Amino acid sequence: MAYRLSREPHVARQLNGDSPLRQITYDQYRDIRVDSRHAIWQADPVRFRVDVLPTGFLFQNPVSIAVVEKNVAREIIAPPGAFLLGPLVAKQLARATIPLSGFRVRTPINSRSIWDEFLVFQGASYFRAVGKGAAYGLSARGLALRTAAPTGEEFPAFTHFWIERPANSSSSIVIHAILQSASTTGAYRFLITPGSETIMDVDVTLFPRVELDNIGIAPLTSMFMFDETARSRVVDFRDEVHDSDGLQIMMNSGEQVWRPLANPRQLQVSSFTSVAPKGFGLVQRSRRLSDYQDLEAQYEKRPSTWIEPRSNWGEGSVQLIEIPTDRETNDNIVAFWRPRQPIPAGKPWSISYRLRWNQLPKLVPELGRAMSTRTGPSWDGKRKLFVVEFQGVGTSTEGLRIDVGTSSGKLFNLLLQPNPRMGSVRASFELTPESEVSELRLRLMRGDKPATETWLYRWTAT
């Protein structure tokens, strides 16, 4: 089907021009409530239930959803009563047909007696998932095209879904999808297993209509407003506001890299590695309520998402895009794998990978981790001071040394201090900049072996 669609002109699916769903507000959309009594498999002895979601507000593109049972696909049409209309929309939508914009999946992930939502597909090619005890945060996407390009980004969309009925005893669920955009179509298969971490095995075959020379594979989208790094720019009662606070990479060489995220004044694009890594992801390390002091957002419960190749990815780079924002409702962080060679038009192209939605990636060997980054002026105001807190190496500095470098400028006053109160070791240094940008690199060594991951940081004059 994806191949056939790739041979035809692309036509985006949209609500009818006279549909009242095109005009409703955020509050009105929230007043269209899903009645879970109409959930798929509500009365069946399977471990999953599926709720379909309405179009409206930001979700203007209807999708087709089918259930596959005994090798037969049956399209789902929301029956009367599937959506409960509150007072804000009851009159306006009383006689309206409400197409579907996506779906959510529930299972007893936290308690045997509660069917918790752990997965949702809705909007373009976006989907989100959580593991046990987590709350929704960052999103994944089926594909990214021309992200941060001057010509503007293209947003492919999932237009068709097929959800396989699991066996009664199965702990996994299989979902198929068709992706479409002006530049390509794609066939997707998701094997999803919820639990303490929710694992997705993703198989993708693209059928490009045109050469894809600016493409993001396994894209992740998140939000970063601020943390302790540069508090002088922020007036807020909270100490941190973010869905993710760093990009983590396990290089093919085995080196572990940590790049704290930033909310820059100008758009920033960073590239890492030249061959496929063992894994990468956007990570939320700050896990205490006291890190945020936000009782409603619960940023401390937002998941991390880790990506591992399951096929030969070849040459390319992990790219990180940081977009300026002044609102925490804007997703301003994007990370993905960008193949070095363009993907040619007219030929199928396949790739596979695994997503792990969890608290923190479990990497081997386990090295010390950079848990906070603070910056400010030196005591005389002539240099830039950097203070990095490493946990997981004990509190003694005996046998440890600093390995630090910069792409430009000069480094002074390297210092390593025990920090028993934090159960950590503190590394600090000062930078005299000699250009508009300095790429900083720091790790702690024990002998000739790394005791910590490699901390990376981009200092800019702005």
Secondary structure by P-SEA (a helix, b strand, c coil): caaaaaaccbbbbbcccccccccccaaaaaaccccccccccccccccbbbbbbbbcccccbbbbbbbbcccbbbbbcccccccccccccccccccbbbbbcccccccccccccccccccccccccccccccccccccbbbbccccccccccbbbbbbbcbbbbccccccccbbbbbbccccccccbbbbbbcccccbbbbbbbbbbbccccccccccccccccccccccccccccccccccccccbbbbbccccbbbbbbbbbcccbbbbbcccccccbbbbbbcccccccccccccccccbbbbbbbbccccccccbbbbbbbbcccccccbbbbbbbcccccccbbbbbbbbbbbccccccccccccccbbbbbbcccccbbbbbbbbccccccccccccccccccccccbbbbbbbccccbbbbbccccccccccbbbbbccccccccccbbbbbbccc
